[in-house]
Structures are given as structure tokens and as C-alpha cells.
Amino acid sequence: MANPLVRRTALALASCALATFMQGAGAQSSVTLFGTVDAGLVYSTNQQSTHADGSTEGHSNWQLGGGNLVPSRWGLTGSEDIGGGTAVNFTLENSIFTQNGALLQGGTLFNRNAWVGVANANYGTLTLGRQYDPFSDNMGVYASSNNWATLYGSHFGDVDNLNEAFNFNNSIKYVSPSFGGLTVGGLFSFGGVAGNFSQNRGWSLAANYTRGPLSLSAGYLQLRNPLQAALGGEAGYIGDFSCANADASYCELHNAQKIDIYGAGASYALDTVTLALSYTHTRLSQSQYFASTAQPQGADIAFDIAELNTTWQVSPALQFGFAYIFNDAHPDQGSSTRIHQINLGTVYSLSKRTALYAVVIGQKSTGAGLGIDAAGGTRNLAQIPNLVNSDSDKQLAVIAGIRHNF
């Protein structure tokens, strides 16, 4: 007859094994490491340099660019099925400079995403943390810069956030399930400033309808104190409106009391050709770009931007694209500046994970001009996004590189 102690021990071990098996069967989980490494050569004309006496001149430039077709990044994403059709999800994601391996936004570790939430097919997805808003998620798919034209092909300064120049800290985001092709989403970002509930606060609403080859989107976004709330302040922000070339670039435009953006977009697939159209209206309130001794609070400026984007999938591996972007920038106190931009490019997939790309971008600025010169007047200075601004009203860029996903 077996020893009672041995029998009890065997029974306990069997019970533990059964419990472990049942727990594993009811709660499947996974964690995935993912990312993109993207690098290429960038040639541009008329990049402005400023002399000690304040005079400027333009020169062509060759440089190594990173995160061109897709931002170079790495991250962790995971999911745990907790039963009842509900899963707990998380994402931690960081962008890096391929050129030197540095982190963006003053060394912030997870500057793209740092959120956790729950998802249910019947009730939608609720997430909390640092994340992108529904308006930018939905509208960004219509922009050529998010598909084939690289970040240099984005809208002027990405002022309408379709390339997601900024995301939201301290935020709660909800995206509904699909109701016959219609989804809606919303986000609220707490400012987190004691005694001032509105400072750094943001919110966004958006809707998307997809049916067959047709896609429609519309939405709205507002963020107070965008430079500090989302862009890391003057020390952390490296975008088009940073102060890297303060004598001539569009330094301080994003340093505003608030930013309001609304827009709509649509796309339609015709066999191998897809047409996309988007329109956005952006207003920066009390931008410090226009601040002076007589007007220390700055002034408002609005941007109306429209893009027509066409892609042709010649074969499963080869894609061509063409886009025209029109931007009408009009300060409340001043005349309009109209910026015309053409993107032309191709992407060739070597495999499911690796692609080669080449893009040509041309920009022409007309009207009053937004560039402020050393004497305090304005100049018409073109600026292809993410490059040093031109010393004239024209600029051309050629970008070629390789992108690898893992």
C-alpha cells in the first residue's frame, strides 16, 4: 500500500499541473519585439546658411537621412486573452535616429507609444498612456508621406499632424468596433497641471467609414501648449518649426497657446490605382513666431492644406506614386503665403520585409512669405519638410534608401 504522504504529494502535484493547464488554456498571452530600420541618402538644393553679419546664402547639400519611408523604431507589443472575448494589450515603442542611434525628444525612451488597455470585439478598445489620437490615425492614411513619399513629402511642418509630429501624454483613448463599416474614436489628454486644468490639455474626435474600395474619414483635434505638452519643449523638439536655424527657419511657430485642427479625407481603389484626397484646416493661436515688444502674446495663423495622392501598384513588388499638395498660410495680421509641392516616387519590395525607395520632391512658395529676416521683414522661403529651409522661394530634394522591417 502506498505511503499516505507520497499519495498526498502526488495528488497535490497533479492538482497544480491541472490548474496550470486550465489557466494556460483560458488565458493565452504573447509578447512581440518589432521595429523598422530605415536609412538613405538625401540631396537638396538651396539650403540656407547664415553668416555672422546676418546675411544668408543657399548651398546644395548631401546628407544621410534616417526614418525616411517609415520612422526607424523598435518596440514591444503584447496581448493576453483574459476570456469572454476580452484581451489586455500593451505597446512600448521608441523612435531613433538611424544616423547616430540617438533617441528623439531629448532622450525620451518610449517617445512614440507607451500605453496599456483592454480590447473587446463587441465593445471596442480602451487604452491609457502616451499614444496617437484617432484624428491623426484616420487622416494620415490619405497622405502620400505615410505611404511612399517619405517624411520629406509631408505637409508644411506637418502642421496638421497627419504625419503625427506629436502624440498625447496622460491620455485616455477609445475606438469603437465597426458598425457596418463605421468606426468612431475619441481621446482626452489630461494636462496634469495643478490649479490649471486647461494647460497642456488635449482632445480628439474622429470617424471612419470603409466599404469595399471606398474609405471616408473626418475629425477634429485640439491641444493646448503644443510645444511643451507634446513636442518636448524647445530642447526636445527637432521638427520643422524648431529653432535649429533660428535666423531664418520657422522657429517658434508651434510655440502657441493652442492648436486646433479639423479635416476630412477620402480614398477609392480602382483595380491597381488608388486615388486619395484630403483637406485640413489648422489654426495656431497666439504663436510666439509673431511675438514682438508691442505684441508679446504673438498672433494667430491658419493653414488650409489640400492633397491629391495617386498610387499605381504596377506589380505586387513595384509601386509608383504622384501627389500634389497646396497650402494657403494666412496670419491674422498679414497677407497669405501659398506653398505648392509635388511628390513623385517609387517603392520596390525586395521581400515582405525589405524595400528600396526613391522620391523626388519639389516646392515653390509664393505670396507674402513667412520667413523672417534679420531686419524684421518677411521673405518667401521654401522649406521641404524636415530639411533646412531654402534661401529662395524654391527647393528640390531627391531621396533614395532602404527600409527593413523586423
Secondary structure as GFF3:
##gff-version 3
##sequence-region A 1 406
A	DSSP	alpha_helix	4	26	.	.	.	ID=ss1
A	DSSP	beta_strand	29	50	.	.	.	ID=ss2
A	DSSP	beta_strand	56	66	.	.	.	ID=ss3
A	DSSP	beta_strand	73	83	.	.	.	ID=ss4
A	DSSP	beta_strand	86	95	.	.	.	ID=ss5
A	DSSP	three_ten_helix	105	107	.	.	.	ID=ss6
A	DSSP	beta_strand	113	120	.	.	.	ID=ss7
A	DSSP	beta_strand	124	131	.	.	.	ID=ss8
A	DSSP	alpha_helix	134	139	.	.	.	ID=ss9
A	DSSP	three_ten_helix	140	142	.	.	.	ID=ss10
A	DSSP	three_ten_helix	144	146	.	.	.	ID=ss11
A	DSSP	three_ten_helix	151	153	.	.	.	ID=ss12
A	DSSP	three_ten_helix	156	158	.	.	.	ID=ss13
A	DSSP	beta_strand	168	175	.	.	.	ID=ss14
A	DSSP	beta_strand	182	189	.	.	.	ID=ss15
A	DSSP	beta_strand	202	211	.	.	.	ID=ss16
A	DSSP	beta_strand	214	224	.	.	.	ID=ss17
A	DSSP	alpha_helix	226	229	.	.	.	ID=ss18
A	DSSP	alpha_helix	233	236	.	.	.	ID=ss19
A	DSSP	beta_strand	258	270	.	.	.	ID=ss20
A	DSSP	beta_strand	273	287	.	.	.	ID=ss21
A	DSSP	three_ten_helix	288	290	.	.	.	ID=ss22
A	DSSP	beta_strand	299	313	.	.	.	ID=ss23
A	DSSP	beta_strand	318	331	.	.	.	ID=ss24
A	DSSP	beta_strand	337	349	.	.	.	ID=ss25
A	DSSP	beta_strand	354	367	.	.	.	ID=ss26
A	DSSP	beta_strand	371	372	.	.	.	ID=ss27
A	DSSP	beta_strand	378	379	.	.	.	ID=ss28
A	DSSP	beta_strand	394	405	.	.	.	ID=ss29
###
